[in-house]
């Protein structure tokens, strides 16, 4: 090995040397470097059971890389390999990375590809990272922008990441991880945070009707120009936005608040101490913490696409930018001991820019257990499909459908072999079934579908179709959800749903929302087997369990949702309605305990509209 190193020089010599050491040259693959342009490089097939060493502090990319005493410095050399069974990447010391890890390769269940981090803090800088365009559900405000990706797994199989408690700090907007067309991936023992979160925070020291004095968190960099407060980040900046969140330390609650900023006048008293003047106080209250962000949806923090058998275990997220962890057309996803909350003693109150866990068009089993989900700017968990509107019948077996919401489009919502239902937009009831023979994305907003059977002739304007193949079973258990400004969990799937042994603490809106929608967000679909049992709902928004399909028309004897069981729960309420339901058949509300907090005013604990087969006991 030493002889080979001495006899080779430069990049070409290195490739020759590495070919001898680790295997043979394999098929061409596109690698993206620095500017994300697609440059054809030849991947080298790594030798089985080889260990590759990386040390961002003491390594050199000209080193041999397969000896612990001669590690590489970055991921550049790993990115030139196609890994195989038993390959291991050992990161020997904490430090800085300026290039992405682009992992492609296939381990086996018995001999997986392993990536192991040394303990410590890692900084990831996105300027020279892999960058790519993505179409992501509920997140597509900037479809043509290049997203920086720290860890990108493409067509990878049987890969294990072992973090050993390592913490990765992102130094600018970054997709922390993308798992694309991969399977059997596990991520364990890592923490993620931002050096400069994209949600800015300050505390109100005093407030009157004409001014407020605020103390800006030390992590929230800023400047003041022409009496306007401008937030400064690493690679980004934006003026103060009119949508705020107010965090109440005393009552441990968070709430959205709209406060117009055009009449606010900002001036600096000393560093991080600001005087805000106004003609009338728009909502500043002494002692409250205010969060502010740019609501433009440009990123997902983690994006999993067309992948299966993914496990996240003992992972901590202290801040993530974008639409949280988005799983799009994935199968079998587990989050075990997954924690989202500000880092201890950081003084921050926000950990997630929007949703925490978002599932769009998945199937198999979604399992969330033993977790802690908090401090978000939107919902903790959202599970749904996507209704596409029928816009044209092209032949007796061919239709054109369209994405309708401006933040959800550009991906193949249907593929050959998928089953579909035709859904009446007004009633949300199915009126025909079919199967996809061929599916083509003809532009970013429209798909052309060839069906197995003849298209029904009674399609109305605005009717939609739902992909019924991609509807998951969901289990949420032993998880605490708190400091959420909106809903705890949204569940719109016809799969089997179990919500068990959880604690919902002071969600601002409903703790559980079961919707279905073909006119707004177009998030499908109806439920038919939901069990909510042995949970604690403490001081949550009303109605605490909200079964609310967004249908404008009812049909006698037919219902959107069915078979919802609410059993053995504890509800601690002030004046909230416990359950509200519409257009549902088969609701069981049994053996639940309702405790009141303080002076109780509400008389109607439950309400039902256009429902049938309701059982309330004990």
N, C-alpha and C positions, 0 to 999 in steps of 0.2 A: 504493500500500500504506500509506503513511504517513497519507494522508487517511482511509482506512478505519479505521485504528487510532484516530485521533482522534475519529472520528464514532461509535464504538461504545463501550459501557460495560457492565461486568458480564458474567455468563455468557451471557445471551440475545444481547447484542450481539456477543459473541465467536463464538457459533455462527453468527450471520448473516455475520459477517466471514469466518469460516473456510469457510462454504459458497461464498462468492464466490471465495475463493482456491483451494480444492482440489477442488471438484466439487459433486455434487448429493447430497441426502439420500437414503439408501438404506433398506433394510428394517430393522425393529426387531430388536435383539439384546439379550440379557440380559447386563448388566454387573454384576459384584459389586463393591461398594465397602465398605471398612471392615468391616462386620459380616457380609459375605457374603450378605446378603439379595438375592434376585433382583429387581432394579429394571429396568424396561424403559427403555432409552435408545435414541435414534436414532443409529445409526452414520452417519458422514459418509464418503462414498466419496472417498478421497484422489485428487488429480490425479496422473497417471502421471509418473514420473521426478522427483518432488519430493523434496528433501532436507529433513529435519526435524532441528533441532539441539536438543540437551539439554545443559545445564551445571548439575549439582547444586550447584555452589558459587556461580556468578555469575548463573544464570538466574532467570527469573520466569515463572510459568505464565500471566501476563497478557501476556507478550511475543508477538510475531508467530510465532515458532517456525520460520519458514522462511528466516530470515536468520541468518547465523552471528553477527552482532553483536547479535542479539536472540533468544537461545535460551530455551527453556522450562527450568524447574527440575527437573521430575519427569516421570513417565510418564503423568500424568493426561490430558493432551491427546492423546497418542498413543492412549490407550485409548478415545478417542471416535471413532477413525477405523477404517474398513475399508481397509487398505492394498492397493495394486495394483502392477503391474509397474514396476520401476525405482525404487520408493520406497526411500529410504535414511534410516536413523536414525543420526546421528553424535552420540556422547556425547563432549563436548569436554574434560572434565576429570574426574579421579577425585573421588569424594565420597560422600555418604550418600544412600540411597534408602529411603523409608518407604512407598512404594506399589509394587505389582507392575507388571510389564509384561504387559499382556493383548494378545497379538498375534493379530489375525485378518485374513486377507487372502490374496491369491493373486498371487505374482509369476509370471514365466515362467522357463524354463530359460535363455533368452538375457538376460533382464532380471529377475533375482531381487530380492526384498525383502532389503535388507542392513541389519544392525545392527552398527555398528563402535564399539568402546570405545577411548578414549584409555588409554595406559598408566597404571598406578598402582593404588592400593588403594581398593576400594569397600566400604562397609559397608551391609548390607541388614538393615533392622529389620522384623520380621514383624507388629508390633502392628496396623498399618493396612493390611495386605496383603490381597490376594484370598484367600479361604478357601473350601474346598469339601470335601464328603465324597467319599471314594473307596473302592471295593472293589478291593483289590490282593492278588494271589496271595501266599501265604506271609507275609502282613503284616497280617492283618485282626483284630488284637486290639481295635481301637477303631474299628469301622466308622461309628459315628455322630459321631465327633469331626470338627471342622473342621480341615483341614490348611492351614497357610499355604503359599502358592506364590509363589516369587519371579518366575519367568518361565513364563507359561502361553500355549502355542500351541494354539489351537483351530481346527480346520478350516483350517489354514494350509498354503500350498503354495509351494514354491520360495523358501525363506528361508535366508539365510546369516548366521551370527553370526561376526564376526571380532574376537577378543579382544585381539590384539596384545600378549599377555602380561599383560593386566590380571588382578588378583586380586580375587575377591569374597569378603568375609568375612561370614558369617551370624551375626547377633546374637540367636540363639534358634532353637528348632526350626523348620526350614523344609524344604519340598520345593523343592529347588534349581531344578528345571525339570520341567515337565509338557508333554509333546508328545502331544496328544490328537486322533485322527482327522485326522492331517496327513500330508503326504508331501513328499519332496525337501527335507529339512532338514539343514543342516550346522552343526556347532559346532566352532570352531577357535581355538586359542590362548588359552584361558581357564584360570584356576586357581580352585579353590574351597577354602575353609577355614572353620573355626569359630573365633570369638574364644574361646568357652568350649566345648570339645568335650563331648559327652554321655557320653564314656568318661573317667573320672577315673583319675589315675595317681599312684603314689608309689614311692619307693625305700626299701628296708630298709637302715638304717645299721648296726644291730646287732640280733641276735636271740639270745635264750636260751629255755629251756624255760618261763619264767614271764613274759617280756615281750619286746617289740620296740620299737625306736625307728625311726620312719619319717620320711622327708622328702617332703612333698607337693609335687608339681609346681606351679609358680607359676600355671599356667592352671587348676588344679583347685580352685575355690573351695569352701569348706566351712564348717560350724559344728558345734559339739559341744553337745548338750543331753542332760542326764542320762547323761553318759558314753557317748552314742551319737554316731557320726560320721554327719553328714548332708551329702550333696553338694549344692551350690548352683549353679544355672545361671541363664541368662537366660530367665525365664519358667517355670522348672521346678526341682524339688528332689526328692531321694529319699534314703531311708536306705541305708546300705551293704548291698549285696546279697550273697547267699551264693555266687554264681557269680563266680569270679575268673579272670583270665588272668595267668600268670607269664611275664615276658620275661627271658630270660637273655642279657645282653649278650655275655658271654664266648663262649658257644657259639652265639649267634645263633639261638636257638630260642624258640618260644612254645608254651605249653601251658595248657589249661583246668585249673582247680583248684577244687574245692568246699571252702569253709571257712565253717563256721557262725559267724555274728557275734553271736549272742545271748549268748555267754559272754565276748565281748571287751569290755574297758573302756578307753575312749579318753579321754585328757586332753592338753591342750596344754602343751608345754614353752615354746616361743616360737612366733611365727607360722610356720606351715608345718612345724613340728617337733612330732610327736605321739608320745606314749608309749602303747603298747597293752599292756594287762595281760591275762593269761589263766591258767587253772589248768594248761593244757598247750598247748604251741605247736601251732597247727592247721596250720602249713605255711609260716610266714614264714622266709625264708632270707636271710642277709646278702648284699647286693649285687644282689639280684633286684628287678626292677621289677614292680609289681602293677597290673593294670588292673581297674576295677570299673564296672559299668553296670547300669542298670535294664533287665531283659530284656523288658519289655512292648513288643510290636511295634506301634507306633502310626504309623509313617511309612515311606515309601520316600524315599531321598535324591533320586532321579530316577525319574519314572514316565512310560513311553512306552506308549501304549494305542492299539490299532487304527490304527497308523501304519505308513508304509512308506518305504524309501529314506532311512534316517537315518545320518549319518556324524559320528562324533566323532574329531577329529584334533588331536594335540598339546594334549591337555587334561590338566591336573594336578589331582588331588584330594588334598589334605592331610588333610582329615577330612570325613566325611559321616555324618549321622545316619540311622538306619533301614536298611531292607533293601536297601541299595546302589542300583545302577541296575537297576530292574525293567522289563523289556520284556514286555508282555502282549498277545498276539495282534497282533504286529507282523511286518513282512515286510522282509527285506533290511536288516540292521543291521551297520554297520562301526565297529570301534574300532581306530584306527591311532595308534600312539605315545600310548597312553592310560596315564597313570602314576598309581598310587595308592600313596602312601607319605607318612610324616610330613615336614613341611617341614624342610629342612636347618637344623641348629643350633637347632631348636625344643626339643630335649630330649624330645619325645614319642616314644612307641613304637607308637601306634595311629592308624590312618587311616580305619578303616571299622568302624562299629558292629556290622555282621553280615556278610552276603555282600557281595562286590564287584559282580559281574555276574550277574544272575539273569534267566533267560529262561523264560517260562511260555506254552506254547501258541503258539509262533511258527512262521513258515514262510519259504520262500525261503532266503536265504543269511545265516548269521551268520558274520562274519569278525572275528577278533581277532588283530592282528598287531603286531609291533614294540613290545610293551607291557611294563609292569612292574606287577605286581599283588602287593601285600604288605600286611602289618600290619592284618589283618582280625580280626574276632571270630567269623568263620564261613568258609564255603567261598569260594574265589576265583571260581569259575565254576560255575553250575548251569544245565543245559539240560534241560527236561522238559515234558511235558504234564500233564493232570489226568484221572485216572480218576474218573468219577461212577458211583455205585452205582445199579443198577436196583432201584427200590423198589416199582413197581406197573405192571402191564399194564392200560391203560385201555381198549384195544380191540385189534383184530388189527393195527393199524398205529400205535397211539399208546401211548407209555410215559411213566412219570414216573421221573426220575433225581434223585439227591441228591448235593450236595457233602458230603463226610464229614469232612474235617479242619477243626478250629475256626478255623484261620487262613487258609483258602482258600475263599471263597464270595462270592456277591453279584454276579458278572459273568456275562455270557452266554457260556458255554463252547461253545455250538453255535449256528450260524446256518443259515438256509435255504441249501441247496446243499452243505453240509459232508458229507463222507463219514465213516462211523463203522465201528468194529469192536466186536463183542460179545466180551468177554474173560472167560474163566473165572478167578474170583478165586483159586482154589486152585492152578491150574497156570500162570496168566498166559498161556495159549494162546488165540488167537482161535478162535471157533467159528461166527461168522456175520458178514456184512457188510450194510451198508445205507446209505441216504442220507437226509438231513434235508429234508423238505418244508416244515415249519414248526417254529419253536422259540419257546417263551415262558417267560420267567422268572416263575414263579407266586408265588414268595416268595424271600427272600434265599438259601435253601438248596436250593430245588427248581426243576427245569425240566420242562416238558411238551414232548415231542417227537413230531411227526407224521412218520412214515417213508414212504418210497416203496414199500418192499416189506413183505410180511407179517413180523411179528416172529417169531423162532424160538420153538418151544414147549419147548425144553429148557433154559430159563434156570433157574439155581439161585440159592438165597439167597446174597447178597453178590457176585454177578457184577456186572461193571462194563462201561462202554463208554468207548472212546477216540475222540477226534476225530482222524482220520487225515489230514485235509486240512492241519491245522496241525502239521506235523512238519518241522523245518528241516534243511537241510544245514549242517554246522558245520566251520569251519576255524580252528584255533588254531595260530599259527606265530610263531617268533622272539620269544617272550615269556618273561619270567622270573617265576616264582611262588615267593614265599618268605614267611616269618614268618606262616604260616597254621596255626591251631590244629586244623583239621579236614582236609578234603580239598582237593586242588588243583583238579580239575575233576570234575564229575558230568555224565555224558552219557547221556541217556535219550531217544533219537530214532531213528526208523527211516530218517531221511535219511542222506546220505553224510557221514561224519565223518573228518576228517584232523587229527591232532595231530602237528605236525612242527617240528623244530628249536627246541624249547623247553628251558628249564632249570627243573626242579622241585627246589628246594633246601629240604630239611629240613621238608617238610610233616609235621605231627604224625601225621596218618592217611594213608590211601592217596593217592598222587599222582593216580591216575585211578580213579574208581569208575563202573562201569556197572551200574546197579541196575534196578529196575522194581518197582512196588509197588501193590498193590490192597487193603492192609489197614492201613497206617500213615499215611505222608504222602500216599498215593494219587498219587504222581508216576509218570506213564507215560513211556515204554513200552519195547518191545523194540527192539534194534538189529539191523541186518542188513548193515551195510557200514562197518566201522571200521578205520582204518589209524593206527597209532601208530609213528612212525619218526623216526630221527635225533634223538632227545631225550636229554638228560642227566637222570638221576634220582639225586640226591645225598642220601644219608642220610635217605630219606623213611620214613614209617611203613609198617607191614606190613598186608596185602600191598601192594606198591607199585602194582601194577595189579590191581584187585579187580573181577572180573566176577561180580556177586552179585545175581541176580534174587531177589526175596523170595517165591518160590513154595513152598508146603508140599506140593505133589503133583507127581510126575513121570509122564509118559506115555511108554511105550516108543516109541522111534523119533521122538519129537518134542521140540523144544528151544525154550527161550524166546529166546535170542540166537543169532546166527549170523554167520559171516564176519568174524572179528576178526584182524587182522594186526599183529604186534608185530615190527618190523624195524629192525635197525641202530641200536639204542639202546645207551647206556652206563648201567649200573646200578652205583653205588657204595654198597655196603651193609655194615652191621655184622653183623646176624644176622636181617635181614628176609627174608621170603619175597618172591620177585620177582613171581610171578604166581599168583593163585588164581582158579579159575573153577568155576562150576556151571551145569548145564542150558544148555550152549552147544555148538553144532555148528560146526566149521570154525575152529579156532584155529591160527594159524601163528606160531611163535616162532623167528625166523630171524636169524642173523648178529648177535646181540646180544653185547655185551661186559659181563662181570660182574667188578667189582673189589671186593675186600674192604677194609674199614677196620678196622684194629686186629686184635684176636684174634677170629677167626671161629668161630661155634658152630653155625649152622644147617646142616643137611644137606639138607633138602628145599627146593630153590629154587622149585619149582613144585608146585601141587597141583590136581587136577581131580576133580570129582564130577559124575556123570551127564552126562558130556561125550562128544563123538564127533568123529571126523575131526580129530585133533590131529597137528600136524607140528612137530617140534622139531629144528633142525639148526644146526650151527656156533655 
